[in-house]
Amino acid sequence: MAEASAPASSANLGPGFDCLALALELRCHVRAAPAPEWSVTHDGEQQPDADSDDAVLAAARLAVGGDRPLRLTVSNSIPIGKGLGSSSAAMAAGALAAWRAVGDRHSAETLFELVAEMEGHPDNAAAAVFGGLVLVDALGVAHRLPWNPRFSPVVLVPAESLSTRKARTVLPASYSRGVIVSTVARTASLIAGLLAGDSELVRAAGGDEVHEAPRNAFVPEVAKRIRLAVDAGAVHAAWSGAGPSVIAIVESADLDLVVGHLRRALDESVAIRPLEVAVRGAV
């Protein structure tokens, strides 16, 4: 029996569309063993719909080939359909457990390439595989960046779900020069501020126009929660991936105060979850 796990993640972090992500300490665990035929059983608190594609099974089959069947058991604590990278974690853990079960050995870079290809975008894939704060450069190479302990992540997870495919349909096909310049400035401010522990630079990164503005019009409740998070004291708040969860970056010294404000401002249908940054990726 082989075992592997991979963390949740929050992609984009506002302006870093498809190139920035942060791994979060919620995990998808997969056990795999050779078997006469392929099967997958889900026994965790979070389970996919019966009629949906199974990301763990698909990744395992792709990793080892369909002619080496495995029995897969999944225990997942990552909310599904909430913008927290559940599919990337499932793919990373499924592929890695499958390789271990049949005795194959591959690098983390190979696992990242497999998950990114399946996802169609690399941000969540990089966080699930490598952990921590990650940047995927213009050549598609993932880089692990140091996380400054001055900051702590908090996620706001609503009861409703939103598919990534649907969230991407509202994005425009092109953008003005002004939007591109503003996005470059926001992304630079966000990365520099997170690395340096500079809250003012991080605050300057808010207000993405590439994907958040179109999605705010599509699901205005997310925009309201972002404003509430900032009003509660977060230095930055953004759509978590394709939503509808929100990622808030809080000064660690103010974490309890901000969480208290949020619990008073939001109704009970939105779970407020302070999380640790997952320093380990797929293991």
C-alpha positions as CSV (number, residue, x, y, z in Angstrom):
1,M,0.0,0.0,0.0
2,A,1.4,3.4,-1.0
3,E,0.2,6.7,0.4
4,A,0.5,10.3,-0.7
5,S,-1.1,13.7,0.1
6,A,-1.2,17.2,-1.4
7,P,-2.4,20.5,0.0
8,A,-5.2,22.9,-0.9
9,S,-4.2,26.1,-2.5
10,S,-5.5,29.6,-3.3
11,A,-4.6,30.7,-6.8
12,N,-4.1,34.2,-8.3
13,L,-4.1,36.1,-4.9
14,G,-5.7,39.0,-6.8
15,P,-3.6,40.2,-9.7
16,G,-1.4,37.1,-10.2
17,F,-3.8,35.5,-12.6
18,D,-2.7,31.9,-13.5
19,C,0.8,32.5,-12.1
20,L,0.6,33.0,-8.3
21,A,-0.7,30.6,-5.7
22,L,-0.4,29.8,-2.0
23,A,-0.6,26.3,-0.6
24,L,-2.8,25.9,2.5
25,E,-2.8,23.3,5.2
26,L,-5.9,21.3,4.2
27,R,-4.9,18.0,2.4
28,C,-6.2,15.3,0.1
29,H,-4.8,11.9,1.1
30,V,-4.7,9.0,-1.3
31,R,-3.8,5.3,-0.7
32,A,-3.1,3.1,-3.7
33,A,-2.4,-0.6,-4.1
34,P,-2.2,-3.0,-7.2
35,A,-5.5,-4.6,-7.9
36,P,-7.2,-6.8,-10.6
37,E,-9.1,-3.8,-11.8
38,W,-9.3,0.0,-11.3
39,S,-11.5,1.3,-8.5
40,V,-11.7,4.4,-6.3
41,T,-13.4,4.8,-2.9
42,H,-13.9,8.1,-1.2
43,D,-14.2,8.1,2.6
44,G,-13.3,11.6,3.6
45,E,-15.4,14.6,4.6
46,Q,-15.3,16.0,1.1
47,Q,-16.4,13.8,-1.8
48,P,-17.0,14.5,-5.5
49,D,-20.5,14.1,-7.0
50,A,-21.2,10.6,-8.2
51,D,-21.7,11.8,-11.8
52,S,-18.5,14.0,-11.9
53,D,-15.1,13.0,-13.3
54,D,-12.9,11.6,-10.6
55,A,-9.6,13.6,-10.5
56,V,-7.8,11.1,-8.4
57,L,-8.6,8.2,-10.7
58,A,-7.9,10.2,-13.8
59,A,-4.5,11.3,-12.6
60,A,-3.5,7.8,-11.4
61,R,-4.4,6.2,-14.7
62,L,-2.5,8.9,-16.6
63,A,0.5,8.5,-14.3
64,V,0.9,4.7,-14.6
65,G,-1.1,3.8,-17.7
66,G,-4.4,2.0,-17.8
67,D,-2.9,-1.4,-18.0
68,R,-1.6,-1.3,-14.3
69,P,-4.9,-1.1,-12.3
70,L,-4.9,0.1,-8.8
71,R,-7.3,0.2,-5.9
72,L,-7.5,3.8,-4.7
73,T,-8.8,5.1,-1.4
74,V,-9.3,8.9,-0.9
75,S,-9.7,10.9,2.3
76,N,-10.1,14.6,1.4
77,S,-10.5,17.6,3.7
78,I,-10.4,20.2,0.9
79,P,-13.8,21.8,0.1
80,I,-14.7,20.9,-3.5
81,G,-15.9,23.6,-6.0
82,K,-14.9,26.4,-3.7
83,G,-11.7,27.8,-5.4
84,L,-9.3,26.0,-3.0
85,G,-7.5,23.9,-5.5
86,S,-9.2,20.6,-4.7
87,S,-8.7,19.2,-8.2
88,S,-5.0,19.9,-8.3
89,A,-4.5,18.4,-4.9
90,A,-6.4,15.3,-5.9
91,M,-4.4,15.0,-9.1
92,A,-1.1,15.4,-7.4
93,A,-1.9,13.0,-4.6
94,G,-3.4,10.5,-7.0
95,A,-0.5,10.5,-9.4
96,L,2.1,10.3,-6.7
97,A,0.4,7.5,-4.8
98,A,0.0,5.6,-8.1
99,W,3.7,5.9,-9.0
100,R,4.7,4.7,-5.5
101,A,2.3,1.8,-5.7
102,V,3.9,0.4,-8.9
103,G,7.4,1.3,-7.9
104,D,7.9,4.2,-10.3
105,R,10.0,7.2,-9.2
106,H,9.6,10.6,-10.8
107,S,10.7,14.1,-9.9
108,A,8.5,16.8,-8.4
109,E,8.9,18.7,-11.7
110,T,7.4,15.8,-13.6
111,L,4.5,15.6,-11.2
112,F,4.0,19.4,-11.7
113,E,4.0,19.0,-15.5
114,L,1.4,16.2,-15.3
115,V,-1.0,18.1,-13.0
116,A,-0.6,21.4,-14.9
117,E,-1.4,19.7,-18.2
118,M,-4.5,18.1,-16.7
119,E,-5.6,21.4,-15.2
120,G,-4.9,23.5,-18.2
121,H,-3.2,26.2,-15.9
122,P,-0.2,25.9,-13.7
123,D,-0.9,28.0,-10.5
124,N,-2.7,25.5,-8.3
125,A,-0.7,22.7,-9.7
126,A,2.6,24.4,-8.6
127,A,1.2,25.0,-5.1
128,A,-0.1,21.5,-4.7
129,V,3.2,19.9,-5.8
130,F,5.8,22.3,-4.2
131,G,3.9,23.9,-1.3
132,G,4.3,27.4,0.0
133,L,4.0,30.6,-2.0
134,V,4.7,29.8,-5.7
135,L,5.3,31.8,-8.8
136,V,5.1,30.3,-12.3
137,D,7.2,32.3,-14.7
138,A,6.6,33.1,-18.3
139,L,8.4,29.9,-19.4
140,G,6.1,27.8,-17.2
141,V,8.8,27.1,-14.6
142,A,7.5,27.0,-11.0
143,H,9.5,28.9,-8.3
144,R,9.0,28.6,-4.5
145,L,9.1,32.0,-2.8
146,P,9.6,32.5,1.0
147,W,6.5,33.2,3.0
148,N,6.9,36.1,5.4
149,P,5.6,35.1,8.9
150,R,4.3,38.7,9.3
151,F,1.3,37.5,7.4
152,S,-1.3,34.8,7.9
153,P,-4.0,33.6,5.5
154,V,-7.7,33.3,6.3
155,V,-10.2,31.8,3.9
156,L,-13.9,32.6,3.8
157,V,-15.7,29.6,2.4
158,P,-19.4,30.0,1.5
159,A,-21.9,27.2,1.2
160,E,-22.4,27.7,-2.5
161,S,-20.0,26.3,-5.1
162,L,-18.8,27.6,-8.5
163,S,-17.1,25.7,-11.2
164,T,-13.8,27.0,-12.6
165,R,-15.1,26.4,-16.1
166,K,-18.1,28.6,-15.5
167,A,-16.1,31.3,-13.8
168,R,-13.7,31.5,-16.8
169,T,-16.6,32.0,-19.3
170,V,-17.2,35.5,-18.0
171,L,-13.6,36.7,-18.7
172,P,-13.1,39.1,-21.7
173,A,-11.0,38.0,-24.7
174,S,-8.8,41.1,-24.6
175,Y,-7.8,44.0,-22.2
176,S,-6.9,47.6,-22.6
177,R,-3.3,48.8,-22.1
178,G,-4.4,50.6,-18.9
179,V,-5.7,47.4,-17.4
180,I,-2.4,45.6,-18.3
181,V,-0.3,48.3,-16.8
182,S,-2.3,48.4,-13.6
183,T,-2.2,44.6,-13.3
184,V,1.6,44.6,-13.6
185,A,1.9,47.2,-10.9
186,R,-0.5,45.3,-8.6
187,T,1.4,42.0,-9.1
188,A,4.7,43.7,-8.4
189,S,3.4,45.3,-5.3
190,L,1.9,42.1,-4.0
191,I,5.0,40.0,-4.5
192,A,7.4,42.7,-3.2
193,G,5.1,43.4,-0.2
194,L,4.7,39.7,0.7
195,L,8.4,39.1,0.5
196,A,9.4,42.2,2.4
197,G,6.6,42.1,5.0
198,D,5.4,45.5,3.8
199,S,1.7,45.8,4.5
200,E,1.3,49.0,2.5
201,L,2.7,47.4,-0.6
202,V,0.4,44.4,-0.2
203,R,-2.6,46.8,0.3
204,A,-1.7,48.5,-3.0
205,A,-2.3,45.2,-4.8
206,G,-6.1,45.1,-4.3
207,G,-8.7,45.7,-7.0
208,D,-7.8,43.3,-9.9
209,E,-9.4,44.1,-13.2
210,V,-8.4,41.1,-15.3
211,H,-10.5,38.4,-13.6
212,E,-12.0,39.8,-10.4
213,A,-13.9,42.7,-11.9
214,P,-15.7,40.5,-14.5
215,R,-16.4,37.9,-11.8
216,N,-17.6,40.5,-9.3
217,A,-20.4,41.4,-11.8
218,F,-21.1,37.6,-12.2
219,V,-21.1,36.8,-8.4
220,P,-21.4,40.1,-6.5
221,E,-21.5,38.3,-3.1
222,V,-17.8,37.5,-3.5
223,A,-17.0,41.2,-4.0
224,K,-19.0,42.1,-0.8
225,R,-17.0,39.5,1.2
226,I,-13.8,40.9,-0.1
227,R,-14.8,44.4,1.1
228,L,-15.9,43.1,4.4
229,A,-12.5,41.4,4.9
230,V,-10.6,44.6,4.1
231,D,-13.0,46.5,6.4
232,A,-12.3,44.0,9.1
233,G,-8.5,44.7,8.9
234,A,-7.1,42.4,6.3
235,V,-4.2,44.0,4.4
236,H,-5.4,42.2,1.2
237,A,-8.4,40.2,0.1
238,A,-9.2,38.5,-3.2
239,W,-11.1,35.8,-5.0
240,S,-9.5,32.5,-4.1
241,G,-8.9,30.9,-7.5
242,A,-12.2,30.9,-9.4
243,G,-14.2,31.3,-6.2
244,P,-16.5,31.6,-4.6
245,S,-14.2,31.5,-1.6
246,V,-12.2,34.6,-0.6
247,I,-8.5,34.6,0.5
248,A,-7.6,37.3,3.0
249,I,-4.0,38.1,4.0
250,V,-3.9,39.4,7.6
251,E,-1.1,40.7,9.7
252,S,-0.4,37.8,12.1
253,A,-0.4,40.0,15.1
254,D,-4.0,41.0,14.2
255,L,-5.3,37.6,13.3
256,D,-7.7,37.0,16.2
257,L,-9.0,40.6,16.0
258,V,-9.7,40.3,12.2
259,V,-11.3,36.9,12.6
260,G,-13.6,38.2,15.3
261,H,-14.7,41.1,13.2
262,L,-15.4,38.7,10.3
263,R,-17.5,36.4,12.4
264,R,-19.6,39.3,13.5
265,A,-20.0,40.7,9.9
266,L,-20.7,37.4,8.1
267,D,-23.6,35.0,8.5
268,E,-23.1,31.4,9.5
269,S,-23.3,30.1,5.9
270,V,-19.7,31.4,5.4
271,A,-17.1,29.4,7.2
272,I,-14.2,31.6,8.4
273,R,-11.0,29.5,8.4
274,P,-7.6,30.7,9.6
275,L,-5.2,28.3,7.9
276,E,-1.4,27.6,8.1
277,V,0.6,27.9,4.9
278,A,1.4,24.4,3.8
279,V,5.2,24.3,3.7
280,R,5.1,20.8,2.2
281,G,3.6,20.1,-1.1
282,A,2.8,16.6,-2.5
283,V,4.5,14.0,-0.2
